[in-house]
Amino acid sequence: MEKIEVGEVFTITDENDTEQEVEVLGVVTLENTDYIAVSFVEDLQEGEEGDIDVFFLKVDEDGDFTAIESDEEFDKVSSAFDAILDEEV
């Protein structure tokens, strides 16, 4: 699997089979699993601060993106990305 880089743009399909382009804002590896923070390209291009939705996806062993299933896993990933952002400030 190729390493996912910040700034890459992917097309994902939501539960309604609607395709959306998302841009990778960050990557973190926890317990040998990669997670990415992404936002919709359209929101990023509009550049309205505070109105940008960021969400996290898990990268499975095949390189496919999947939703984070549990609140515990989400909290762990969210905390890891918060720590990264705190280091950058």
N, C-alpha and C positions, 0 to 999 in steps of 0.2 A: 504494500500500500504506500502511495506517495504521501509525503508529509503535507499537511494542510497548512497554508500560510495565511497570515493576516492580510486582508485586502482581496482575497480570492472571492469570486462571485459564483454562486451556484443557483440552479433552479430547483426548487422543492415543490412538491404537490401536497396541498392540505387535504383535510378529510372530505372536502367538497370537490376534490379533483381540480382545484384551481391552482394554476402554476404561479409561483411568485419567485422573483429573484431576490436572493439574500446575499449580503456581504459578510465575510468573516471579520469580526472585530477583535477576537482573541481566541487563543487555544491554550488549554491546560490538560495535563495528564495526571490522573488520580488513580492509584491502584491499577496501573497498566491499562487504563481505559482513557482514550482521548475524548475531550468534550470541546465544543466550540460555542462561542457566543456570537450570535448573528443578529442582524437587523435587516429589514426590508430596504433594498436599494432605493426604492422610490422615496421612502422616508428620509434616508440619508442625503439624497439629492436636494430635497426641499430645505434641509438644513435648519429646521426649526428645533432649537434646543428645548429639551424637556418633553417634547412630543415624540421622541423616538423610542419605539418598542424594541427592547433587546430580549432575546430568548436564547435558551441553551439547548443544544442537541448533543446526543451521544453518537460517537462514531464507532460502528461495530467492526468486527474483525475483517469484514469484506469491504470496508470503506464506505458503507451506506450510513445514512443519518437516521437515527431513531429518536423518538421522544423519551424524555426522562420519566420513568414510571412512578417513582415513589417520592413522597415529600422529603424523606430522609436523604435520598440521593440528590434531589434538587437543592436542598439546604447546603449539602456538602460542596456541590459544584458552585453555587452562588457565593459561598464564603471564600472559596479558592480564587474566584475571579475578583472579588472585593479586595482580597489581599494583594493581588497583582496590581490593581488600580491604585491602591494605597502606596505601593512601592514606586509607582511612576510619578506620583505627585510631588 
